[in-house]
Amino acid sequence: MLNLNFQRGILYQIDKCLLQISRVFLRSQPTPAPPRRGSQESGVRMNSLNTSF
């Protein structure tokens, strides 16, 4: 019985770890923004990583 609870605890920890990894991965992905005309300032271009240059 103790061994079964131990295995469930290990699986729970692995599940939490995978959830954190997936959250970080999804947060690091750039979200596709719909093109809005006239909302950006003139002379400032945005590239695909949302950094102005």
N, CA, C and O atoms as a Tripos MOL2 file, in Angstrom:
@<TRIPOS>MOLECULE
protein
  212   211    53     0     0
PROTEIN
NO_CHARGES

@<TRIPOS>ATOM
      1 N           0.8270   -1.2030    0.0000 N.3       1 MET1
      2 CA          0.0000    0.0000    0.0000 C.3       1 MET1
      3 C           0.8640    1.2570    0.0000 C.2       1 MET1
      4 O           0.5520    2.2480   -0.6610 O.2       1 MET1
      5 N           1.9550    1.1930    0.7560 N.am      2 LEU2
      6 CA          2.8510    2.3430    0.8010 C.3       2 LEU2
      7 C           3.5100    2.5730   -0.5560 C.2       2 LEU2
      8 O           3.7270    3.7150   -0.9620 O.2       2 LEU2
      9 N           3.8260    1.4840   -1.2510 N.am      3 ASN3
     10 CA          4.4630    1.5950   -2.5540 C.3       3 ASN3
     11 C           3.5250    2.2510   -3.5670 C.2       3 ASN3
     12 O           3.9760    3.0270   -4.4090 O.2       3 ASN3
     13 N           2.2450    1.9520   -3.4970 N.am      4 LEU4
     14 CA          1.2800    2.5440   -4.4210 C.3       4 LEU4
     15 C           1.1600    4.0480   -4.1890 C.2       4 LEU4
     16 O           1.1190    4.8230   -5.1440 O.2       4 LEU4
     17 N           1.1040    4.4590   -2.9340 N.am      5 ASN5
     18 CA          1.0410    5.8890   -2.6340 C.3       5 ASN5
     19 C           2.3140    6.5970   -3.0670 C.2       5 ASN5
     20 O           2.2640    7.7400   -3.5210 O.2       5 ASN5
     21 N           3.4490    5.9330   -2.9330 N.am      6 PHE6
     22 CA          4.7200    6.5200   -3.3540 C.3       6 PHE6
     23 C           4.7350    6.7370   -4.8620 C.2       6 PHE6
     24 O           5.1860    7.7780   -5.3400 O.2       6 PHE6
     25 N           4.2400    5.7480   -5.6130 N.am      7 GLN7
     26 CA          4.2020    5.8870   -7.0700 C.3       7 GLN7
     27 C           3.2420    6.9960   -7.4860 C.2       7 GLN7
     28 O           3.5240    7.7360   -8.4280 O.2       7 GLN7
     29 N           2.1260    7.1160   -6.8040 N.am      8 ARG8
     30 CA          1.1970    8.2000   -7.1300 C.3       8 ARG8
     31 C           1.8180    9.5570   -6.8510 C.2       8 ARG8
     32 O           1.5990   10.5110   -7.5970 O.2       8 ARG8
     33 N           2.5960    9.6450   -5.7750 N.am      9 GLY9
     34 CA          3.2710   10.9050   -5.4600 C.3       9 GLY9
     35 C           4.2900   11.2780   -6.5210 C.2       9 GLY9
     36 O           4.4080   12.4430   -6.9000 O.2       9 GLY9
     37 N           5.0240   10.2830   -6.9950 N.am     10 ILE10
     38 CA          6.0130   10.5390   -8.0460 C.3      10 ILE10
     39 C           5.3190   11.0010   -9.3250 C.2      10 ILE10
     40 O           5.7610   11.9550   -9.9660 O.2      10 ILE10
     41 N           4.2370   10.3260   -9.6940 N.am     11 LEU11
     42 CA          3.5120   10.7240  -10.9020 C.3      11 LEU11
     43 C           2.9150   12.1130  -10.7500 C.2      11 LEU11
     44 O           2.8570   12.8720  -11.7180 O.2      11 LEU11
     45 N           2.4700   12.4530   -9.5480 N.am     12 TYR12
     46 CA          1.9110   13.7870   -9.3130 C.3      12 TYR12
     47 C           2.9910   14.8500   -9.4760 C.2      12 TYR12
     48 O           2.7370   15.9050  -10.0570 O.2      12 TYR12
     49 N           4.1870   14.5850   -8.9700 N.am     13 GLN13
     50 CA          5.2840   15.5440   -9.1100 C.3      13 GLN13
     51 C           5.6850   15.7000  -10.5740 C.2      13 GLN13
     52 O           5.9430   16.8140  -11.0300 O.2      13 GLN13
     53 N           5.7390   14.5940  -11.3110 N.am     14 ILE14
     54 CA          6.0840   14.6600  -12.7350 C.3      14 ILE14
     55 C           5.0190   15.4440  -13.4970 C.2      14 ILE14
     56 O           5.3410   16.2300  -14.3890 O.2      14 ILE14
     57 N           3.7570   15.2310  -13.1470 N.am     15 ASP15
     58 CA          2.6680   15.9400  -13.8060 C.3      15 ASP15
     59 C           2.7620   17.4360  -13.5490 C.2      15 ASP15
     60 O           2.5620   18.2340  -14.4650 O.2      15 ASP15
     61 N           3.0620   17.8220  -12.3190 N.am     16 LYS16
     62 CA          3.2020   19.2420  -12.0050 C.3      16 LYS16
     63 C           4.3770   19.8490  -12.7450 C.2      16 LYS16
     64 O           4.3010   20.9890  -13.2050 O.2      16 LYS16
     65 N           5.4660   19.0970  -12.8650 N.am     17 CYS17
     66 CA          6.6460   19.5940  -13.5610 C.3      17 CYS17
     67 C           6.3490   19.7960  -15.0480 C.2      17 CYS17
     68 O           6.7300   20.8150  -15.6240 O.2      17 CYS17
     69 N           5.6760   18.8360  -15.6650 N.am     18 LEU18
     70 CA          5.3270   18.9730  -17.0790 C.3      18 LEU18
     71 C           4.3740   20.1360  -17.3070 C.2      18 LEU18
     72 O           4.4520   20.8120  -18.3330 O.2      18 LEU18
     73 N           3.4840   20.3700  -16.3680 N.am     19 LEU19
     74 CA          2.5670   21.4950  -16.4920 C.3      19 LEU19
     75 C           3.3240   22.8170  -16.4500 C.2      19 LEU19
     76 O           3.0260   23.7260  -17.2240 O.2      19 LEU19
     77 N           4.2950   22.9310  -15.5560 N.am     20 GLN20
     78 CA          5.0980   24.1490  -15.4880 C.3      20 GLN20
     79 C           5.8980   24.3500  -16.7710 C.2      20 GLN20
     80 O           5.9920   25.4680  -17.2770 O.2      20 GLN20
     81 N           6.4700   23.2760  -17.2950 N.am     21 ILE21
     82 CA          7.2500   23.3820  -18.5310 C.3      21 ILE21
     83 C           6.3620   23.8250  -19.6870 C.2      21 ILE21
     84 O           6.7640   24.6670  -20.4910 O.2      21 ILE21
     85 N           5.1570   23.2650  -19.7760 N.am     22 SER22
     86 CA          4.2660   23.6490  -20.8720 C.3      22 SER22
     87 C           3.8070   25.0890  -20.7230 C.2      22 SER22
     88 O           3.6390   25.7880  -21.7220 O.2      22 SER22
     89 N           3.6020   25.5450  -19.4920 N.am     23 ARG23
     90 CA          3.2220   26.9470  -19.2890 C.3      23 ARG23
     91 C           4.3230   27.8850  -19.7380 C.2      23 ARG23
     92 O           4.0550   28.8880  -20.3990 O.2      23 ARG23
     93 N           5.5680   27.5690  -19.3830 N.am     24 VAL24
     94 CA          6.6910   28.4190  -19.7870 C.3      24 VAL24
     95 C           6.8450   28.4010  -21.3010 C.2      24 VAL24
     96 O           7.1050   29.4380  -21.9100 O.2      24 VAL24
     97 N           6.6860   27.2290  -21.9130 N.am     25 PHE25
     98 CA          6.8270   27.1280  -23.3630 C.3      25 PHE25
     99 C           5.7430   27.9320  -24.0730 C.2      25 PHE25
    100 O           6.0270   28.6330  -25.0440 O.2      25 PHE25
    101 N           4.5050   27.8360  -23.5960 N.am     26 LEU26
    102 CA          3.4260   28.5800  -24.2340 C.3      26 LEU26
    103 C           3.5750   30.0740  -24.0010 C.2      26 LEU26
    104 O           3.2110   30.8740  -24.8620 O.2      26 LEU26
    105 N           4.1040   30.4570  -22.8500 N.am     27 ARG27
    106 CA          4.2790   31.8800  -22.5660 C.3      27 ARG27
    107 C           5.3870   32.4680  -23.4180 C.2      27 ARG27
    108 O           5.3490   33.6560  -23.7390 O.2      27 ARG27
    109 N           6.3870   31.6530  -23.7980 N.am     28 SER28
    110 CA          7.5110   32.1710  -24.5680 C.3      28 SER28
    111 C           7.1750   32.2930  -26.0530 C.2      28 SER28
    112 O           7.8950   32.9630  -26.7940 O.2      28 SER28
    113 N           6.1050   31.6640  -26.4880 N.am     29 GLN29
    114 CA          5.7320   31.7540  -27.8970 C.3      29 GLN29
    115 C           5.0990   33.1130  -28.1900 C.2      29 GLN29
    116 O           4.2760   33.5830  -27.4040 O.2      29 GLN29
    117 N           5.4600   33.7480  -29.2920 N.am     30 PRO30
    118 CA          4.8190   35.0220  -29.6360 C.3      30 PRO30
    119 C           3.3700   34.8000  -30.0520 C.2      30 PRO30
    120 O           3.0700   33.9120  -30.8500 O.2      30 PRO30
    121 N           2.5030   35.5950  -29.5160 N.am     31 THR31
    122 CA          1.0900   35.4620  -29.8630 C.3      31 THR31
    123 C           0.8300   36.2170  -31.1610 C.2      31 THR31
    124 O           1.2150   37.3810  -31.2760 O.2      31 THR31
    125 N           0.1930   35.5890  -32.1330 N.am     32 PRO32
    126 CA         -0.0680   36.2840  -33.3990 C.3      32 PRO32
    127 C          -1.1110   37.3770  -33.2150 C.2      32 PRO32
    128 O          -2.2560   37.1090  -32.8510 O.2      32 PRO32
    129 N          -0.7010   38.5970  -33.4680 N.am     33 ALA33
    130 CA         -1.6180   39.7240  -33.3190 C.3      33 ALA33
    131 C          -2.2150   40.0580  -34.6820 C.2      33 ALA33
    132 O          -1.4940   40.0570  -35.6800 O.2      33 ALA33
    133 N          -3.4900   40.3380  -34.7460 N.am     34 PRO34
    134 CA         -4.0930   40.7310  -36.0290 C.3      34 PRO34
    135 C          -3.5580   42.0880  -36.4670 C.2      34 PRO34
    136 O          -3.3700   42.9760  -35.6360 O.2      34 PRO34
    137 N          -3.3130   42.2560  -37.7570 N.am     35 PRO35
    138 CA         -2.7790   43.5450  -38.2220 C.3      35 PRO35
    139 C          -3.8100   44.6550  -38.0560 C.2      35 PRO35
    140 O          -4.9480   44.5460  -38.5140 O.2      35 PRO35
    141 N          -3.3860   45.7200  -37.3930 N.am     36 ARG36
    142 CA         -4.2740   46.8760  -37.2070 C.3      36 ARG36
    143 C          -3.6770   48.0600  -37.9510 C.2      36 ARG36
    144 O          -2.5540   48.4730  -37.6640 O.2      36 ARG36
    145 N          -4.4040   48.5920  -38.8800 N.am     37 ARG37
    146 CA         -3.8920   49.7100  -39.6670 C.3      37 ARG37
    147 C          -4.1190   51.0150  -38.9170 C.2      37 ARG37
    148 O          -5.1950   51.2570  -38.3710 O.2      37 ARG37
    149 N          -3.0800   51.8550  -38.9010 N.am     38 GLY38
    150 CA         -3.2010   53.1580  -38.2770 C.3      38 GLY38
    151 C          -2.9720   53.1550  -36.7780 C.2      38 GLY38
    152 O          -2.9310   54.2230  -36.1670 O.2      38 GLY38
    153 N          -2.8190   51.9850  -36.1640 N.am     39 SER39
    154 CA         -2.6280   51.9680  -34.7160 C.3      39 SER39
    155 C          -1.1630   52.1320  -34.3390 C.2      39 SER39
    156 O          -0.8540   52.5640  -33.2290 O.2      39 SER39
    157 N          -0.2600   51.7940  -35.2490 N.am     40 GLN40
    158 CA          1.1630   51.9400  -34.9470 C.3      40 GLN40
    159 C           1.6310   53.3290  -35.3530 C.2      40 GLN40
    160 O           1.1180   53.9350  -36.2930 O.2      40 GLN40
    161 N           2.6250   53.8150  -34.6110 N.am     41 GLU41
    162 CA          3.1470   55.1480  -34.8980 C.3      41 GLU41
    163 C           3.9210   55.1200  -36.2070 C.2      41 GLU41
    164 O           4.4590   54.0820  -36.5940 O.2      41 GLU41
    165 N           3.9770   56.2540  -36.8850 N.am     42 SER42
    166 CA          4.6910   56.3090  -38.1480 C.3      42 SER42
    167 C           6.1920   56.2670  -37.8900 C.2      42 SER42
    168 O           6.6860   56.8890  -36.9500 O.2      42 SER42
    169 N           6.9050   55.5390  -38.7190 N.am     43 GLY43
    170 CA          8.3460   55.4290  -38.5800 C.3      43 GLY43
    171 C           8.7890   54.3030  -37.6680 C.2      43 GLY43
    172 O           9.9870   54.0430  -37.5590 O.2      43 GLY43
    173 N           7.8690   53.6330  -37.0150 N.am     44 VAL44
    174 CA          8.2310   52.5280  -36.1320 C.3      44 VAL44
    175 C           7.6640   51.2530  -36.7270 C.2      44 VAL44
    176 O           6.4510   51.1040  -36.8770 O.2      44 VAL44
    177 N           8.5700   50.3260  -37.0670 N.am     45 ARG45
    178 CA          8.1210   49.0540  -37.6080 C.3      45 ARG45
    179 C           8.2950   47.9790  -36.5490 C.2      45 ARG45
    180 O           9.2550   48.0020  -35.7790 O.2      45 ARG45
    181 N           7.3630   47.0390  -36.5160 N.am     46 MET46
    182 CA          7.4550   45.9390  -35.5680 C.3      46 MET46
    183 C           7.7740   44.6730  -36.3520 C.2      46 MET46
    184 O           7.1220   44.3750  -37.3520 O.2      46 MET46
    185 N           8.7770   43.9310  -35.8970 N.am     47 ASN47
    186 CA          9.0710   42.6700  -36.5580 C.3      47 ASN47
    187 C           8.2690   41.5550  -35.9110 C.2      47 ASN47
    188 O           7.4000   41.8150  -35.0790 O.2      47 ASN47
    189 N           8.5520   40.3220  -36.2860 N.am     48 SER48
    190 CA          7.7330   39.2090  -35.8000 C.3      48 SER48
    191 C           7.9310   38.9350  -34.3170 C.2      48 SER48
    192 O           7.1110   38.2360  -33.7200 O.2      48 SER48
    193 N           8.9760   39.4530  -33.7040 N.am     49 LEU49
    194 CA          9.2090   39.2230  -32.2790 C.3      49 LEU49
    195 C           8.7360   40.3980  -31.4260 C.2      49 LEU49
    196 O           9.0450   40.4560  -30.2350 O.2      49 LEU49
    197 N           8.0020   41.3240  -32.0080 N.am     50 ASN50
    198 CA          7.4550   42.4940  -31.3160 C.3      50 ASN50
    199 C           8.5370   43.3760  -30.7010 C.2      50 ASN50
    200 O           8.3630   43.9030  -29.6020 O.2      50 ASN50
    201 N           9.6410   43.5330  -31.4040 N.am     51 THR51
    202 CA         10.6590   44.4800  -30.9680 C.3      51 THR51
    203 C          10.7210   45.5950  -31.9900 C.2      51 THR51
    204 O          10.7830   45.3370  -33.1920 O.2      51 THR51
    205 N          10.7050   46.8150  -31.5300 N.am     52 SER52
    206 CA         10.7020   47.9440  -32.4610 C.3      52 SER52
    207 C          12.1340   48.2960  -32.8460 C.2      52 SER52
    208 O          13.0490   48.2250  -32.0270 O.2      52 SER52
    209 N          12.3070   48.6740  -34.1040 N.am     53 PHE53
    210 CA         13.6250   49.0970  -34.5720 C.3      53 PHE53
    211 C          13.4580   50.1420  -35.6540 C.2      53 PHE53
    212 O          14.4480   50.6380  -36.1910 O.2      53 PHE53
@<TRIPOS>BOND
     1     1     2 1
     2     2     3 1
     3     3     4 2
     4     3     5 am
     5     5     6 1
     6     6     7 1
     7     7     8 2
     8     7     9 am
     9     9    10 1
    10    10    11 1
    11    11    12 2
    12    11    13 am
    13    13    14 1
    14    14    15 1
    15    15    16 2
    16    15    17 am
    17    17    18 1
    18    18    19 1
    19    19    20 2
    20    19    21 am
    21    21    22 1
    22    22    23 1
    23    23    24 2
    24    23    25 am
    25    25    26 1
    26    26    27 1
    27    27    28 2
    28    27    29 am
    29    29    30 1
    30    30    31 1
    31    31    32 2
    32    31    33 am
    33    33    34 1
    34    34    35 1
    35    35    36 2
    36    35    37 am
    37    37    38 1
    38    38    39 1
    39    39    40 2
    40    39    41 am
    41    41    42 1
    42    42    43 1
    43    43    44 2
    44    43    45 am
    45    45    46 1
    46    46    47 1
    47    47    48 2
    48    47    49 am
    49    49    50 1
    50    50    51 1
    51    51    52 2
    52    51    53 am
    53    53    54 1
    54    54    55 1
    55    55    56 2
    56    55    57 am
    57    57    58 1
    58    58    59 1
    59    59    60 2
    60    59    61 am
    61    61    62 1
    62    62    63 1
    63    63    64 2
    64    63    65 am
    65    65    66 1
    66    66    67 1
    67    67    68 2
    68    67    69 am
    69    69    70 1
    70    70    71 1
    71    71    72 2
    72    71    73 am
    73    73    74 1
    74    74    75 1
    75    75    76 2
    76    75    77 am
    77    77    78 1
    78    78    79 1
    79    79    80 2
    80    79    81 am
    81    81    82 1
    82    82    83 1
    83    83    84 2
    84    83    85 am
    85    85    86 1
    86    86    87 1
    87    87    88 2
    88    87    89 am
    89    89    90 1
    90    90    91 1
    91    91    92 2
    92    91    93 am
    93    93    94 1
    94    94    95 1
    95    95    96 2
    96    95    97 am
    97    97    98 1
    98    98    99 1
    99    99   100 2
   100    99   101 am
   101   101   102 1
   102   102   103 1
   103   103   104 2
   104   103   105 am
   105   105   106 1
   106   106   107 1
   107   107   108 2
   108   107   109 am
   109   109   110 1
   110   110   111 1
   111   111   112 2
   112   111   113 am
   113   113   114 1
   114   114   115 1
   115   115   116 2
   116   115   117 am
   117   117   118 1
   118   118   119 1
   119   119   120 2
   120   119   121 am
   121   121   122 1
   122   122   123 1
   123   123   124 2
   124   123   125 am
   125   125   126 1
   126   126   127 1
   127   127   128 2
   128   127   129 am
   129   129   130 1
   130   130   131 1
   131   131   132 2
   132   131   133 am
   133   133   134 1
   134   134   135 1
   135   135   136 2
   136   135   137 am
   137   137   138 1
   138   138   139 1
   139   139   140 2
   140   139   141 am
   141   141   142 1
   142   142   143 1
   143   143   144 2
   144   143   145 am
   145   145   146 1
   146   146   147 1
   147   147   148 2
   148   147   149 am
   149   149   150 1
   150   150   151 1
   151   151   152 2
   152   151   153 am
   153   153   154 1
   154   154   155 1
   155   155   156 2
   156   155   157 am
   157   157   158 1
   158   158   159 1
   159   159   160 2
   160   159   161 am
   161   161   162 1
   162   162   163 1
   163   163   164 2
   164   163   165 am
   165   165   166 1
   166   166   167 1
   167   167   168 2
   168   167   169 am
   169   169   170 1
   170   170   171 1
   171   171   172 2
   172   171   173 am
   173   173   174 1
   174   174   175 1
   175   175   176 2
   176   175   177 am
   177   177   178 1
   178   178   179 1
   179   179   180 2
   180   179   181 am
   181   181   182 1
   182   182   183 1
   183   183   184 2
   184   183   185 am
   185   185   186 1
   186   186   187 1
   187   187   188 2
   188   187   189 am
   189   189   190 1
   190   190   191 1
   191   191   192 2
   192   191   193 am
   193   193   194 1
   194   194   195 1
   195   195   196 2
   196   195   197 am
   197   197   198 1
   198   198   199 1
   199   199   200 2
   200   199   201 am
   201   201   202 1
   202   202   203 1
   203   203   204 2
   204   203   205 am
   205   205   206 1
   206   206   207 1
   207   207   208 2
   208   207   209 am
   209   209   210 1
   210   210   211 1
   211   211   212 2
@<TRIPOS>SUBSTRUCTURE
     1 MET1         2 RESIDUE 1 A MET
     2 LEU2         6 RESIDUE 1 A LEU
     3 ASN3        10 RESIDUE 1 A ASN
     4 LEU4        14 RESIDUE 1 A LEU
     5 ASN5        18 RESIDUE 1 A ASN
     6 PHE6        22 RESIDUE 1 A PHE
     7 GLN7        26 RESIDUE 1 A GLN
     8 ARG8        30 RESIDUE 1 A ARG
     9 GLY9        34 RESIDUE 1 A GLY
    10 ILE10       38 RESIDUE 1 A ILE
    11 LEU11       42 RESIDUE 1 A LEU
    12 TYR12       46 RESIDUE 1 A TYR
    13 GLN13       50 RESIDUE 1 A GLN
    14 ILE14       54 RESIDUE 1 A ILE
    15 ASP15       58 RESIDUE 1 A ASP
    16 LYS16       62 RESIDUE 1 A LYS
    17 CYS17       66 RESIDUE 1 A CYS
    18 LEU18       70 RESIDUE 1 A LEU
    19 LEU19       74 RESIDUE 1 A LEU
    20 GLN20       78 RESIDUE 1 A GLN
    21 ILE21       82 RESIDUE 1 A ILE
    22 SER22       86 RESIDUE 1 A SER
    23 ARG23       90 RESIDUE 1 A ARG
    24 VAL24       94 RESIDUE 1 A VAL
    25 PHE25       98 RESIDUE 1 A PHE
    26 LEU26      102 RESIDUE 1 A LEU
    27 ARG27      106 RESIDUE 1 A ARG
    28 SER28      110 RESIDUE 1 A SER
    29 GLN29      114 RESIDUE 1 A GLN
    30 PRO30      118 RESIDUE 1 A PRO
    31 THR31      122 RESIDUE 1 A THR
    32 PRO32      126 RESIDUE 1 A PRO
    33 ALA33      130 RESIDUE 1 A ALA
    34 PRO34      134 RESIDUE 1 A PRO
    35 PRO35      138 RESIDUE 1 A PRO
    36 ARG36      142 RESIDUE 1 A ARG
    37 ARG37      146 RESIDUE 1 A ARG
    38 GLY38      150 RESIDUE 1 A GLY
    39 SER39      154 RESIDUE 1 A SER
    40 GLN40      158 RESIDUE 1 A GLN
    41 GLU41      162 RESIDUE 1 A GLU
    42 SER42      166 RESIDUE 1 A SER
    43 GLY43      170 RESIDUE 1 A GLY
    44 VAL44      174 RESIDUE 1 A VAL
    45 ARG45      178 RESIDUE 1 A ARG
    46 MET46      182 RESIDUE 1 A MET
    47 ASN47      186 RESIDUE 1 A ASN
    48 SER48      190 RESIDUE 1 A SER
    49 LEU49      194 RESIDUE 1 A LEU
    50 ASN50      198 RESIDUE 1 A ASN
    51 THR51      202 RESIDUE 1 A THR
    52 SER52      206 RESIDUE 1 A SER
    53 PHE53      210 RESIDUE 1 A PHE
